[in-house]
Amino acid sequence: MSKFFTWAELPAREDIYQERGTTKWGNHDLYPIVPKERTYGRGAFLLYWVTCGAGLSTFAIGSSYLAVGLTAGEACGAILIGACMSSCNALLCGRVGSEKHLGYTMMARVSFGLRGMWLPLFFQIMSNMVFFGLQAVYGGQAIGIMLSSIFPQFKNLKNTLPASAGTTTHDIIGFFLYIICYLPIVIWIKPHKLEKFMWPAFIGTVATVFGIMGWAVNVYGGSAGNLVAPAIALSASDRGFRFVQCISSVVGTYGGAADRFADWTRFSKKKDSYVLGSATAMPAVITMCALLGVLTASATRAHYGTAMWQPLTILSYIQKDTYTPGARAATFFAGLAIWSHQIFVNVTQNNVGAGMDLAGIFPRYISTQRGAVLLCILGVLVQPWRFLTQATVFISVISSFGVFSSVCTAILVLDYWIIRKRAWKVPDLYQGGPEYIYWYFHGINLRAWFVYIVTVIPSLRKISPLPYTGLIADYCTAAGLVLSIMGRTKSGAV
């Protein structure tokens, strides 16, 4: 057994100079990024947020709230507020990476201790595992759209799986094709070399969301329908609730990317390279893409009597309704764009972050690359297609991991900006023992854990209706409202 563990140890990198190799507390992926790998400038971060913002979740958020009673203006206003809040979060979290060239994992190590960080990172990894699976399911559906556009036989493929499988033959083929295409990217492409691979996702995704909106408006005769009258009548209080809920959904969808932005700003060329994209492109693109979704939902509701806002659903409907050569070509390229976007989302928001967290927990044996591959395997084993069909309660429980991670992020940000005033003793991050400042009490910062527990308790009311009464109930309700906006349940991403 000892020989196996010796064989599995990460070798030290020979292409760069590092003071230490692989140790109990560090490896090459956890040390500060070396200058030659600081490759991302302002353009890269602009591209990052434009591609991230113009996705399936953004397109669907505004339209879904249009269906529950908000007007187009109210939905877009709420989305803009939520996007600006997420932008502020990205600016605060991103500074750590651009200054220290270290990521979220090391932020947790500073605040919670070398051992105390393990539980917060566990919740992050579990969340990444589930959402990797969900994004892979959507990517598989995009591959199904492409294959259906090429092969009529695949579009009409008979389902040979039992109902208990929770999926269809059509979708399961697409899912595993997505995984097969995805693994080489995770294995061979390094995070600091991803910029050139963002361009296809960016161009294709932007063209697709505009194309779907154009199709919907064209179907209704060049009009987007009534954008002023709400779909259903709401009281003032219900309208206010939906407005705040929409803000929370936006923050929930992009909170994860903003929380972990240091994982990418650590590759920045200059300290301020990430600022322009985070402050401008992120809120602008999210709002614009959501507006396109609102126009699409309004036009389809006016024409078909029911609103359609999920791009994959719309593409599937087009293939069933109009299977002409032109429609087949259009849906193929749209499916290709969504597939490339789902790869981008999984790499940037799930695999790299989870790989780094696993490296932080097991630095002697796991690199970011090995951790990312392990997440892929776990993401398949949990059978994520069931999340969308049979496991509503399970999704609610898994999504609640965001409650724990959002509280953790708040502690990390306050610790970095206010308590430590952005001053870290970096060498002590890789040394265990009472003589080092991040060792705290046997590797655990008890003060951070006390704040963490006290802050998480109010959010538990969203997960389980505990019998709080009196002042405790008032505290939990008020704090839970704040955390529902600031925190990340990530339900919007589902």
C-alpha positions as CSV (number, residue, x, y, z in Angstrom):
1,M,0.0,0.0,0.0
2,S,2.8,2.4,0.9
3,K,4.3,1.8,-2.6
4,F,1.0,2.8,-4.2
5,F,0.8,6.0,-2.3
6,T,4.4,6.8,-3.2
7,W,3.6,6.1,-6.8
8,A,0.5,8.3,-6.7
9,E,2.4,11.3,-5.3
10,L,2.5,14.4,-7.5
11,P,5.9,15.0,-9.0
12,A,7.3,18.5,-8.7
13,R,7.1,20.5,-11.9
14,E,10.4,20.8,-13.8
15,D,9.4,23.5,-16.3
16,I,9.2,26.2,-13.6
17,Y,11.2,27.1,-10.5
18,Q,9.4,26.6,-7.2
19,E,11.0,26.8,-3.8
20,R,9.1,23.7,-2.7
21,G,7.9,20.7,-4.6
22,T,5.0,18.5,-3.4
23,T,4.4,18.6,0.3
24,K,1.8,17.7,2.9
25,W,0.4,21.3,2.5
26,G,1.1,22.3,-1.0
27,N,1.8,21.4,-4.7
28,H,2.4,23.4,-7.8
29,D,-1.3,24.2,-8.3
30,L,-1.6,25.7,-4.9
31,Y,1.5,27.9,-5.0
32,P,1.3,31.4,-6.5
33,I,1.0,31.4,-10.2
34,V,4.4,32.0,-11.8
35,P,4.8,35.1,-14.1
36,K,4.9,33.1,-17.4
37,E,1.4,31.7,-16.7
38,R,-0.1,35.1,-15.9
39,T,-1.7,35.3,-19.4
40,Y,-5.1,37.0,-18.9
41,G,-5.4,40.7,-19.7
42,R,-8.5,43.0,-19.9
43,G,-9.7,41.4,-23.1
44,A,-9.7,37.9,-21.6
45,F,-11.8,38.9,-18.7
46,L,-14.2,40.9,-20.9
47,L,-14.5,37.7,-23.0
48,Y,-14.9,35.6,-19.9
49,W,-17.9,37.6,-18.5
50,V,-19.6,38.1,-21.9
51,T,-19.5,34.3,-22.6
52,C,-20.5,33.5,-19.0
53,G,-23.4,36.0,-19.1
54,A,-24.9,35.0,-22.4
55,G,-26.0,31.5,-21.4
56,L,-29.0,29.3,-20.9
57,S,-29.6,30.4,-17.3
58,T,-29.6,34.1,-18.1
59,F,-31.8,33.7,-21.1
60,A,-34.4,31.8,-19.0
61,I,-34.4,33.9,-15.8
62,G,-36.2,37.0,-17.1
63,S,-38.6,35.0,-19.2
64,S,-39.6,32.7,-16.3
65,Y,-40.4,35.7,-14.2
66,L,-42.4,37.2,-17.0
67,A,-44.5,34.1,-16.8
68,V,-45.3,34.5,-13.1
69,G,-46.5,38.1,-13.3
70,L,-43.7,40.6,-13.7
71,T,-43.7,43.0,-16.6
72,A,-40.7,43.1,-19.0
73,G,-39.5,46.3,-17.4
74,E,-39.8,44.9,-13.9
75,A,-38.0,41.7,-14.8
76,C,-35.1,43.5,-16.5
77,G,-34.8,46.0,-13.6
78,A,-34.6,43.2,-11.1
79,I,-32.0,41.4,-13.3
80,L,-29.9,44.5,-13.6
81,I,-29.9,44.9,-9.8
82,G,-28.9,41.3,-9.3
83,A,-26.2,41.5,-11.9
84,C,-24.7,44.6,-10.3
85,M,-24.7,42.9,-6.9
86,S,-22.9,39.9,-8.5
87,S,-20.5,42.3,-10.2
88,C,-19.6,43.8,-6.8
89,N,-19.0,40.4,-5.4
90,A,-16.7,39.5,-8.4
91,L,-14.7,42.7,-7.9
92,L,-14.2,41.9,-4.2
93,C,-13.3,38.3,-4.6
94,G,-11.2,38.8,-7.8
95,R,-8.8,41.1,-6.1
96,V,-7.3,38.3,-4.0
97,G,-6.3,36.4,-7.2
98,S,-4.9,39.4,-9.0
99,E,-2.8,40.5,-6.0
100,K,-1.7,37.2,-4.4
101,H,-2.0,35.0,-7.5
102,L,-3.8,32.5,-5.3
103,G,-7.4,31.2,-5.6
104,Y,-10.5,30.6,-3.5
105,T,-8.9,27.5,-1.8
106,M,-6.2,29.5,-0.3
107,M,-8.6,32.2,0.8
108,A,-10.4,29.4,2.8
109,R,-7.1,28.3,4.3
110,V,-6.2,31.8,5.5
111,S,-9.6,32.3,7.2
112,F,-10.4,28.8,8.5
113,G,-7.0,27.3,9.0
114,L,-5.1,24.6,7.2
115,R,-7.5,21.9,8.5
116,G,-10.5,24.1,9.3
117,M,-11.0,24.8,5.6
118,W,-11.9,21.2,4.8
119,L,-15.6,21.4,5.6
120,P,-16.3,24.6,3.7
121,L,-14.5,23.2,0.7
122,F,-16.5,20.0,1.0
123,F,-19.7,21.9,0.4
124,Q,-18.2,23.6,-2.5
125,I,-17.1,20.3,-4.0
126,M,-20.5,18.7,-3.5
127,S,-22.2,21.7,-5.2
128,N,-19.7,21.6,-8.1
129,M,-20.3,17.9,-8.5
130,V,-24.1,18.3,-8.9
131,F,-24.0,21.3,-11.1
132,F,-21.3,19.7,-13.3
133,G,-23.8,16.9,-13.8
134,L,-26.6,19.2,-14.6
135,Q,-24.6,21.2,-17.1
136,A,-23.4,18.0,-18.7
137,V,-27.1,16.9,-19.1
138,Y,-27.8,20.2,-20.9
139,G,-24.7,19.8,-23.0
140,G,-25.8,16.3,-23.9
141,Q,-29.2,17.6,-25.0
142,A,-27.4,20.1,-27.2
143,I,-25.5,17.2,-28.8
144,G,-28.9,15.5,-29.3
145,I,-30.1,18.6,-31.1
146,M,-27.1,18.5,-33.4
147,L,-27.5,14.8,-34.2
148,S,-31.2,15.2,-34.7
149,S,-30.6,17.9,-37.3
150,I,-28.2,15.6,-39.2
151,F,-30.0,12.3,-38.8
152,P,-33.8,12.1,-39.0
153,Q,-33.5,8.5,-37.6
154,F,-31.9,9.9,-34.4
155,K,-34.6,12.5,-34.0
156,N,-37.2,9.7,-34.1
157,L,-35.1,7.3,-32.1
158,K,-37.2,4.9,-30.1
159,N,-36.7,5.0,-26.4
160,T,-35.5,1.6,-25.2
161,L,-34.9,2.5,-21.5
162,P,-37.5,1.8,-18.8
163,A,-39.3,4.7,-17.1
164,S,-37.3,4.0,-14.0
165,A,-34.1,5.1,-15.8
166,G,-35.2,8.7,-15.5
167,T,-33.9,9.5,-19.0
168,T,-34.3,8.4,-22.6
169,T,-32.1,6.6,-25.1
170,H,-31.8,9.9,-27.1
171,D,-30.7,11.9,-24.1
172,I,-28.3,9.3,-22.6
173,I,-26.4,9.0,-25.9
174,G,-26.0,12.8,-26.0
175,F,-24.9,12.8,-22.3
176,F,-22.1,10.3,-22.7
177,L,-20.9,11.9,-26.0
178,Y,-20.6,15.1,-24.1
179,I,-18.5,13.4,-21.4
180,I,-16.3,11.8,-24.1
181,C,-15.7,15.1,-25.8
182,Y,-15.2,17.0,-22.5
183,L,-12.6,14.8,-20.8
184,P,-9.7,15.5,-23.2
185,I,-10.3,19.3,-22.6
186,V,-10.0,18.9,-18.9
187,I,-7.0,16.6,-19.1
188,W,-4.8,18.4,-21.7
189,I,-5.8,22.1,-21.7
190,K,-4.3,24.1,-18.9
191,P,-6.4,26.9,-17.2
192,H,-4.0,29.7,-18.3
193,K,-4.4,28.6,-21.9
194,L,-8.1,28.7,-22.1
195,E,-8.6,32.2,-23.6
196,K,-8.4,31.1,-27.3
197,F,-11.0,28.4,-26.6
198,M,-13.5,30.9,-25.2
199,W,-13.9,32.5,-28.7
200,P,-16.0,29.8,-30.3
201,A,-18.3,29.7,-27.2
202,F,-18.6,33.5,-27.2
203,I,-19.4,33.9,-30.9
204,G,-21.7,30.9,-31.1
205,T,-23.6,31.7,-27.9
206,V,-24.2,35.4,-28.8
207,A,-25.4,34.4,-32.3
208,T,-27.7,31.7,-30.8
209,V,-29.5,33.9,-28.2
210,F,-30.1,36.7,-30.8
211,G,-31.1,34.1,-33.4
212,I,-33.7,32.5,-31.1
213,M,-35.1,35.9,-30.2
214,G,-35.3,36.8,-33.9
215,W,-37.1,33.5,-34.7
216,A,-39.7,34.1,-31.9
217,V,-40.4,37.7,-33.0
218,N,-40.6,36.7,-36.6
219,V,-43.1,33.9,-35.8
220,Y,-45.4,36.5,-34.2
221,G,-45.2,38.8,-37.3
222,G,-42.3,41.0,-36.3
223,S,-43.6,41.9,-32.8
224,A,-42.6,40.8,-29.3
225,G,-46.2,41.0,-28.1
226,N,-47.5,43.0,-25.1
227,L,-44.5,43.9,-22.9
228,V,-46.4,46.1,-20.5
229,A,-49.3,44.0,-19.4
230,P,-48.3,41.2,-16.9
231,A,-49.1,37.6,-17.8
232,I,-51.1,37.2,-14.6
233,A,-52.5,39.7,-12.1
234,L,-50.5,40.2,-8.9
235,S,-51.1,42.1,-5.7
236,A,-48.5,44.8,-4.8
237,S,-47.0,42.5,-2.1
238,D,-46.8,39.5,-4.4
239,R,-45.3,41.7,-7.1
240,G,-42.7,43.0,-4.7
241,F,-41.9,39.4,-3.6
242,R,-41.4,38.3,-7.2
243,F,-39.2,41.3,-7.8
244,V,-36.9,40.4,-4.9
245,Q,-37.0,36.8,-5.8
246,C,-35.8,37.6,-9.3
247,I,-32.9,39.6,-7.9
248,S,-32.0,36.6,-5.7
249,S,-32.2,34.2,-8.7
250,V,-29.7,36.3,-10.6
251,V,-27.3,36.5,-7.7
252,G,-27.9,32.8,-7.1
253,T,-27.0,32.0,-10.7
254,Y,-23.9,34.1,-10.9
255,G,-22.9,34.0,-7.3
256,G,-20.8,30.9,-7.7
257,A,-18.8,32.3,-10.6
258,A,-18.3,35.6,-8.6
259,D,-17.3,33.8,-5.4
260,R,-14.6,31.8,-7.1
261,F,-13.4,34.5,-9.5
262,A,-10.0,34.5,-7.7
263,D,-9.4,31.1,-9.3
264,W,-9.2,32.9,-12.6
265,T,-7.8,36.4,-11.6
266,R,-4.8,34.6,-10.3
267,F,-3.8,34.2,-13.9
268,S,-4.1,38.0,-14.6
269,K,-1.2,40.0,-16.1
270,K,-1.9,43.0,-13.9
271,K,-3.8,43.7,-10.7
272,D,-6.5,45.6,-12.4
273,S,-6.9,43.5,-15.6
274,Y,-10.1,41.9,-14.3
275,V,-11.9,45.2,-13.2
276,L,-13.2,46.4,-16.5
277,G,-14.9,43.2,-17.5
278,S,-16.4,42.6,-14.0
279,A,-17.7,46.1,-13.6
280,T,-19.1,46.6,-17.1
281,A,-19.4,43.4,-19.2
282,M,-20.9,41.3,-16.5
283,P,-24.0,43.3,-15.6
284,A,-24.5,44.6,-19.1
285,V,-24.4,41.2,-20.8
286,I,-26.5,39.5,-18.2
287,T,-29.2,42.2,-18.5
288,M,-29.1,42.1,-22.3
289,C,-29.3,38.4,-22.5
290,A,-32.2,38.3,-20.1
291,L,-34.0,41.0,-22.1
292,L,-33.7,38.7,-25.2
293,G,-35.2,35.9,-23.2
294,V,-38.0,38.2,-22.1
295,L,-38.7,39.2,-25.8
296,T,-38.7,35.5,-26.8
297,A,-41.1,34.5,-24.0
298,S,-43.4,37.4,-24.8
299,A,-43.6,36.6,-28.5
300,T,-44.1,32.9,-28.0
301,R,-46.8,33.5,-25.4
302,A,-48.6,35.8,-27.8
303,H,-48.3,33.4,-30.7
304,Y,-48.7,29.9,-29.1
305,G,-50.6,30.8,-26.0
306,T,-47.8,29.6,-23.7
307,A,-44.4,31.1,-23.1
308,M,-41.3,29.3,-24.1
309,W,-38.0,30.4,-22.7
310,Q,-35.6,27.5,-22.5
311,P,-33.4,27.6,-25.6
312,L,-33.0,23.8,-25.8
313,T,-36.8,23.4,-25.6
314,I,-37.3,25.9,-28.3
315,L,-34.7,24.2,-30.6
316,S,-36.4,20.9,-30.0
317,Y,-39.8,22.4,-30.8
318,I,-38.5,23.9,-34.0
319,Q,-37.2,20.5,-35.2
320,K,-40.5,18.9,-34.5
321,D,-42.5,21.7,-36.1
322,T,-40.4,22.7,-39.1
323,Y,-37.9,20.0,-40.2
324,T,-36.8,21.8,-43.3
325,P,-33.1,22.0,-44.5
326,G,-32.9,25.6,-43.3
327,A,-34.3,24.7,-39.9
328,R,-32.0,21.7,-39.6
329,A,-29.0,23.8,-40.4
330,A,-30.0,26.5,-38.0
331,T,-30.7,24.1,-35.1
332,F,-27.4,22.3,-35.7
333,F,-25.3,25.5,-35.3
334,A,-27.4,26.6,-32.4
335,G,-26.9,23.2,-30.7
336,L,-23.2,23.4,-31.4
337,A,-23.0,26.9,-29.8
338,I,-24.9,25.7,-26.7
339,W,-22.6,22.6,-26.5
340,S,-19.5,24.7,-26.6
341,H,-21.0,27.1,-24.0
342,Q,-21.8,24.2,-21.6
343,I,-18.1,23.1,-21.9
344,F,-17.0,26.6,-21.0
345,V,-19.4,26.8,-18.0
346,N,-18.3,23.4,-16.7
347,V,-14.6,24.2,-17.0
348,T,-14.7,27.7,-15.5
349,Q,-17.3,27.3,-12.9
350,N,-17.1,23.6,-11.8
351,N,-14.1,21.5,-12.7
352,V,-11.2,23.9,-12.2
353,G,-12.6,25.2,-8.9
354,A,-13.4,21.7,-7.6
355,G,-10.0,20.4,-8.8
356,M,-8.3,23.1,-6.9
357,D,-10.3,22.4,-3.7
358,L,-9.5,18.7,-3.9
359,A,-5.8,19.7,-4.4
360,G,-6.1,21.9,-1.2
361,I,-7.4,18.9,0.8
362,F,-5.1,16.3,-0.6
363,P,-2.1,18.3,-2.0
364,R,0.3,15.4,-2.0
365,Y,-1.8,13.3,-4.4
366,I,-4.2,15.5,-6.2
367,S,-3.5,18.3,-8.7
368,T,-6.2,20.6,-10.2
369,Q,-6.1,18.3,-13.3
370,R,-6.6,15.1,-11.3
371,G,-9.3,16.7,-9.2
372,A,-11.1,17.9,-12.3
373,V,-11.1,14.4,-13.8
374,L,-12.3,13.0,-10.4
375,L,-15.2,15.4,-10.4
376,C,-16.2,14.3,-13.9
377,I,-16.3,10.7,-12.7
378,L,-18.4,11.5,-9.7
379,G,-20.6,13.7,-11.8
380,V,-21.5,10.7,-14.0
381,L,-21.9,8.3,-11.1
382,V,-24.6,10.4,-9.4
383,Q,-26.8,10.0,-12.6
384,P,-27.5,13.8,-12.9
385,W,-30.4,13.2,-15.4
386,R,-32.5,12.1,-12.5
387,F,-32.2,15.5,-10.9
388,L,-34.5,16.9,-13.7
389,T,-37.1,14.2,-13.5
390,Q,-37.4,12.2,-10.3
391,A,-35.5,14.0,-7.6
392,T,-37.1,17.3,-6.8
393,V,-36.5,17.0,-3.1
394,F,-32.9,15.9,-3.7
395,I,-32.2,19.0,-5.9
396,S,-33.6,21.2,-3.1
397,V,-31.2,19.6,-0.6
398,I,-28.2,19.7,-2.9
399,S,-28.9,23.3,-3.8
400,S,-28.9,24.1,-0.2
401,F,-25.1,23.6,-0.2
402,G,-25.0,27.1,-1.6
403,V,-26.3,28.4,1.7
404,F,-23.1,27.1,3.4
405,S,-20.8,28.2,0.6
406,S,-22.3,31.8,0.5
407,V,-21.7,32.3,4.2
408,C,-18.2,31.0,3.8
409,T,-17.5,33.5,1.0
410,A,-18.8,36.4,3.1
411,I,-16.4,35.5,5.9
412,L,-13.5,35.2,3.4
413,V,-14.2,38.6,1.8
414,L,-14.6,40.4,5.2
415,D,-11.4,38.7,6.5
416,Y,-9.4,39.7,3.5
417,W,-10.6,43.3,3.1
418,I,-11.4,44.5,6.6
419,I,-9.7,42.2,9.2
420,R,-6.4,41.6,7.5
421,K,-6.5,44.6,5.2
422,R,-5.3,42.5,2.3
423,A,-2.1,41.4,4.1
424,W,-1.2,37.7,4.0
425,K,2.0,35.9,5.0
426,V,2.0,33.6,2.0
427,P,4.9,31.2,3.1
428,D,2.9,30.3,6.2
429,L,0.1,28.9,4.0
430,Y,2.2,25.9,3.3
431,Q,3.6,25.2,6.8
432,G,1.8,23.3,9.6
433,G,2.6,23.8,13.2
434,P,2.0,26.2,16.1
435,E,4.8,28.6,15.1
436,Y,2.9,29.5,11.9
437,I,0.1,32.0,11.9
438,Y,-2.5,30.1,9.9
439,W,-2.2,27.0,12.2
440,Y,-4.5,28.6,14.8
441,F,-5.8,25.8,17.2
442,H,-4.5,22.6,15.7
443,G,-5.1,23.9,12.2
444,I,-8.6,25.2,12.9
445,N,-9.6,28.9,13.3
446,L,-12.3,28.6,16.0
447,R,-13.4,32.2,15.7
448,A,-14.1,31.8,12.0
449,W,-16.0,28.6,12.7
450,F,-18.1,30.4,15.4
451,V,-19.1,33.1,13.0
452,Y,-19.8,30.5,10.3
453,I,-22.2,28.5,12.5
454,V,-24.0,31.5,13.9
455,T,-24.5,32.9,10.4
456,V,-25.6,29.6,8.8
457,I,-28.3,28.9,11.4
458,P,-30.8,31.5,10.0
459,S,-30.4,30.0,6.5
460,L,-31.3,26.6,7.7
461,R,-34.9,27.8,7.9
462,K,-34.9,27.8,4.1
463,I,-33.9,24.1,4.2
464,S,-35.9,22.8,7.0
465,P,-38.9,24.5,8.8
466,L,-37.4,24.4,12.3
467,P,-39.7,25.6,15.1
468,Y,-38.2,29.0,15.7
469,T,-40.3,31.5,17.8
470,G,-40.1,35.0,19.2
471,L,-36.8,36.9,18.8
472,I,-35.1,33.8,17.3
473,A,-37.8,33.7,14.6
474,D,-37.4,37.4,13.9
475,Y,-33.6,37.1,13.7
476,C,-33.8,34.1,11.4
477,T,-36.4,35.7,9.1
478,A,-34.4,39.0,8.8
479,A,-31.0,37.3,8.4
480,G,-32.4,34.7,6.0
481,L,-33.8,37.5,3.8
482,V,-30.4,39.2,3.6
483,L,-28.7,35.9,3.0
484,S,-31.2,34.9,0.3
485,I,-30.1,37.9,-1.7
486,M,-26.4,37.9,-0.8
487,G,-26.1,34.1,-0.6
488,R,-26.1,31.6,-3.3
489,T,-28.7,28.8,-3.3
490,K,-27.8,28.4,-6.9
491,S,-31.4,27.4,-7.6
492,G,-31.4,29.8,-10.5
493,A,-28.8,27.7,-12.2
494,V,-31.0,24.6,-12.1
